[in-house]
């Protein structure tokens, strides 16, 4: 008699399907490399002397062994500013996405679970916010609050809540009517227990995938707002503001624009590839 095959855990099963997608694995590898540079930026280069300190004798240098990406108009090392700017951009994008996701889960769960007039009331309020594109809403909020990293995170959080809430509500509506939810109600479980012990665990896959994809959009939006002067105050580096600073020198020093722009593109591409692969791995219809 052949020994029974050991059943894989849910996470192992998801990883098994995910690693079959070579493009998604490539996106994950690219993302890990970028995160490595962002997380360990302090050990790779010195922030004060190379990213902030002005050196007029070293301005507008082309890429070399001393300055991998060249230097900007103030003689600051572009490579150092890119990795620290990448850290700032990613931290703001992740903070805004996490905060908006938390709000959306609470509001979307309440709307989907109770339905009726409460659901209609919440959805009509969200429709008011969704009347403007997310980036325009973020610009309006950020411009009214003024430039700064905290204000930018708040603007992106508020602008993302409506779309996240709709996604969360839609995912939960597909679960609320299931028989095991009715069984949990008959056993006397209160509403909070049903939502957070039975409904959210079954909807979290869709929410995680959407959050992963949203980080990519948030990175691009933060770069756009920083390009307009609504981001972190200088001289702190941020990828969007670096693009804005380099536009005057594009003809003579294109490296000032190429490397920050390429970094933004790589972050967005890696997140999109990873999100696509994660969506396919979590989709039960693709299990076989």
matplotlib code that plots the C-alpha trace (Angstrom):
import matplotlib.pyplot as plt

x = [0.0, 1.5, 1.9, -0.6, 0.7, 1.0, -1.4, 0.2, -0.8, -2.8, 0.3, 2.4, -0.3, -0.5, 3.3, 3.3, 0.9, 2.7, 6.1, 4.8, 4.3, 7.8, 6.9, 5.4, 8.5, 10.6, 8.5, 8.9, 12.7, 12.9, 10.8, 13.0, 16.1, 14.5, 13.3, 16.9, 18.3, 15.6, 15.8, 19.6, 20.2, 21.9, 24.5, 25.0, 25.7, 25.9, 22.8, 24.2, 27.4, 26.2, 22.4, 22.1, 25.5, 26.2, 29.4, 29.7, 32.9, 31.2, 28.0, 26.5, 29.0, 28.2, 27.9, 31.3, 32.7, 32.6, 29.0, 27.2, 24.3, 26.3, 25.6, 22.9, 23.1, 24.2, 26.9, 24.8, 25.1, 22.1, 22.4, 22.3, 19.3, 17.5, 17.8, 16.8, 14.0, 12.8, 12.6, 10.5, 8.2, 7.7, 7.1, 4.5, 2.8, 2.7, 1.4, -1.3, -2.4, -2.5, -4.4, -7.0, -7.3, -8.0, -10.7, -12.2, -12.4, -14.3, -16.7, -17.1, -17.8, -20.5, -22.1, -22.2, -23.2, -26.1, -27.2, -30.4, -30.5, -27.1, -25.5, -27.2, -26.2, -22.5, -22.4, -23.9, -21.3, -18.6, -20.1, -19.6, -15.9, -15.6, -17.0, -13.4, -10.6, -8.3, -5.3, -7.4, -9.0, -5.5, -4.2, -7.2, -6.7, -2.9, -3.0, -5.4, -3.3, 0.0, 3.2, 4.7, 5.1, 2.3, -0.2, 0.6, 0.0, -3.3, -4.4, -3.6, -5.4, -8.6, -8.5, -8.1, -10.8, -13.8, -12.4, -11.1, -14.4, -16.3, -13.9, -14.2, -18.0, -18.2, -16.1, -18.1, -21.5, -20.5, -20.0, -22.7, -25.4, -23.5, -24.9, -22.0, -22.7, -26.3, -25.1, -22.8, -25.8, -27.9, -25.2, -25.5, -22.3, -22.5, -22.0, -18.4, -17.4, -19.1, -17.5, -13.9, -13.9, -15.9, -16.4, -13.1, -10.8, -12.7, -12.5, -9.0, -7.4, -9.2, -8.5, -4.7, -4.4, -6.1, -3.9, -0.8, -1.9, -2.9, 0.6, 1.9, -0.8, 0.0, 3.7, 2.9, 0.5, 2.9, 5.6, 3.2, 2.2, 5.9, 6.6, 4.1, 5.8, 3.2, 5.6, 8.4, 10.1, 13.6, 16.4, 14.9, 15.0, 11.8, 11.7, 9.0, 10.7, 14.0, 12.3, 11.0, 14.5, 16.1, 13.8, 15.9, 19.0, 17.6, 19.6, 23.0, 22.5, 19.8, 21.0, 19.2, 15.9, 16.6, 17.6, 14.7, 12.2, 13.6, 13.3, 9.7, 9.0, 10.7, 8.8, 5.5, 6.3, 7.5, 4.4, 2.1, 3.8, 3.8, 0.1, -0.9, 0.8, -0.6, -4.1, -3.7, -2.3, -5.2, -7.9, -9.4, -10.6, -6.9, -6.1, -5.7]
y = [0.0, 3.4, 6.0, 8.8, 12.0, 14.7, 17.5, 20.9, 23.8, 26.7, 29.0, 26.2, 25.6, 29.3, 29.4, 26.3, 28.0, 31.3, 30.0, 28.5, 32.0, 33.0, 36.6, 37.0, 35.4, 37.8, 40.7, 39.5, 39.2, 42.7, 44.0, 42.3, 43.9, 47.3, 46.8, 45.7, 49.0, 51.0, 49.2, 49.1, 52.5, 53.7, 50.9, 51.4, 55.2, 58.1, 60.3, 63.5, 63.8, 62.4, 63.0, 66.4, 68.1, 70.6, 70.3, 72.9, 71.5, 68.2, 69.4, 67.9, 65.0, 62.1, 58.5, 57.2, 54.7, 57.5, 58.5, 55.6, 57.7, 61.0, 64.2, 66.8, 70.6, 70.9, 68.2, 65.6, 61.9, 60.9, 57.2, 58.0, 60.3, 57.6, 54.9, 57.2, 58.7, 55.2, 54.5, 57.7, 56.9, 53.3, 54.1, 56.8, 54.5, 51.6, 53.8, 55.3, 52.0, 50.3, 53.1, 53.3, 49.5, 49.4, 52.1, 50.4, 47.0, 48.4, 50.5, 48.0, 45.2, 47.2, 48.2, 44.7, 42.9, 45.1, 46.2, 48.2, 51.9, 51.9, 50.4, 52.8, 55.8, 54.7, 54.0, 57.4, 59.2, 57.2, 58.1, 61.8, 61.2, 59.0, 61.8, 63.0, 60.8, 59.7, 61.8, 65.0, 64.3, 63.7, 67.0, 68.9, 67.6, 67.9, 71.4, 72.5, 70.9, 72.1, 70.3, 67.7, 63.9, 63.5, 65.6, 63.7, 60.3, 61.7, 62.9, 59.5, 57.7, 59.7, 59.4, 55.6, 54.8, 54.9, 52.4, 50.1, 50.2, 49.2, 46.3, 45.1, 45.4, 43.5, 40.7, 40.4, 40.5, 37.2, 35.6, 37.0, 34.8, 31.5, 28.7, 28.7, 32.4, 31.5, 28.7, 31.0, 33.3, 30.4, 29.4, 32.8, 34.5, 38.2, 40.4, 41.3, 37.7, 36.7, 39.5, 39.1, 35.3, 34.0, 36.6, 38.5, 35.4, 34.3, 37.7, 38.6, 37.1, 39.6, 42.5, 41.6, 41.4, 44.8, 46.3, 45.0, 46.5, 49.8, 50.3, 50.6, 53.3, 55.1, 55.2, 56.9, 59.3, 60.3, 60.9, 63.0, 65.1, 65.5, 66.6, 69.4, 70.4, 68.8, 66.2, 66.1, 69.4, 69.7, 68.8, 65.4, 63.2, 61.9, 60.3, 62.7, 65.8, 64.6, 64.4, 67.9, 69.2, 67.5, 68.7, 71.9, 69.9, 67.2, 68.3, 68.4, 65.9, 63.5, 61.2, 63.5, 62.4, 58.9, 57.2, 58.5, 57.9, 54.4, 53.6, 54.7, 52.5, 49.5, 49.8, 50.0, 47.2, 44.8, 45.5, 44.9, 41.7, 40.5, 41.5, 39.7, 36.5, 36.7, 37.2, 34.0, 32.0, 33.0, 32.3, 28.9, 28.6, 28.2, 25.7, 22.8]
z = [0.0, -1.0, 1.7, 1.6, 0.2, 2.8, 2.2, 1.6, 3.8, 2.3, 2.2, 0.6, -1.9, -2.9, -3.2, -5.3, -7.8, -7.6, -8.4, -11.6, -12.9, -13.9, -14.7, -11.2, -9.6, -11.6, -10.3, -6.8, -7.2, -8.6, -5.8, -3.2, -4.7, -4.6, -1.0, -0.1, -1.3, 0.4, 3.7, 4.0, 2.4, 5.6, 5.3, 1.5, 1.5, 3.9, 3.9, 5.3, 3.3, -0.1, -0.2, 1.6, 1.6, -1.2, -3.1, -5.8, -7.2, -7.9, -9.6, -12.7, -12.9, -15.2, -13.9, -12.6, -10.1, -7.4, -8.3, -9.9, -11.2, -11.4, -9.3, -9.4, -9.7, -6.0, -6.3, -4.4, -5.3, -7.3, -6.4, -2.7, -3.2, -5.3, -2.7, 0.1, -2.0, -2.8, 0.9, 1.4, -1.5, -0.5, 3.2, 2.3, -0.2, 2.2, 5.1, 2.9, 1.5, 5.0, 6.6, 3.7, 3.7, 7.4, 7.1, 4.0, 5.8, 8.7, 6.6, 3.8, 6.3, 8.0, 4.7, 3.3, 6.5, 7.5, 4.1, 3.7, 4.3, 6.1, 3.0, 0.7, 2.9, 3.0, -0.7, -1.6, 0.5, -1.3, -4.7, -3.8, -3.3, -6.4, -8.6, -8.9, -10.1, -7.3, -8.3, -8.6, -5.2, -3.7, -5.3, -3.9, -0.4, -0.5, -1.8, 0.9, 3.6, 2.3, 1.3, 3.6, 3.9, 6.5, 4.6, 1.4, 3.2, 4.6, 1.1, -0.5, 2.4, 2.0, -1.8, -1.8, 0.8, -1.6, -4.1, -1.4, 0.4, -2.7, -3.4, 0.3, 0.2, -3.1, -1.8, 1.4, -0.3, -2.0, 1.4, 3.6, 2.2, 2.6, 4.7, 7.2, 8.0, 8.7, 10.9, 12.9, 13.5, 14.7, 17.2, 18.8, 17.6, 17.7, 14.5, 15.2, 15.7, 12.4, 10.5, 11.8, 12.3, 9.4, 6.7, 6.5, 6.4, 3.3, 1.6, 2.6, -0.5, -2.9, -0.5, -0.3, -4.1, -4.6, -1.9, -3.6, -6.9, -5.2, -3.8, -7.4, -8.2, -4.9, -5.7, -9.1, -7.5, -4.8, -7.4, -9.4, -6.3, -5.3, -8.9, -8.4, -5.1, -2.7, -1.3, 1.2, 1.8, 0.3, 0.7, 1.7, -1.4, -3.1, -6.5, -7.9, -6.6, -8.1, -11.5, -11.0, -10.1, -13.0, -15.8, -16.2, -16.8, -19.1, -22.2, -20.5, -17.6, -18.5, -15.8, -13.3, -14.8, -16.1, -12.9, -10.7, -13.5, -14.1, -10.4, -10.3, -13.4, -11.9, -8.6, -10.4, -12.8, -10.0, -7.9, -10.9, -11.9, -8.3, -7.8, -11.0, -10.0, -6.5, -7.9, -10.0, -7.1, -4.8, -7.5, -6.6, -10.2, -11.2, -8.6, -11.1]

ax = plt.figure().add_subplot(projection="3d")
ax.plot(x, y, z, "-o")
ax.set_aspect("equal")
plt.show()
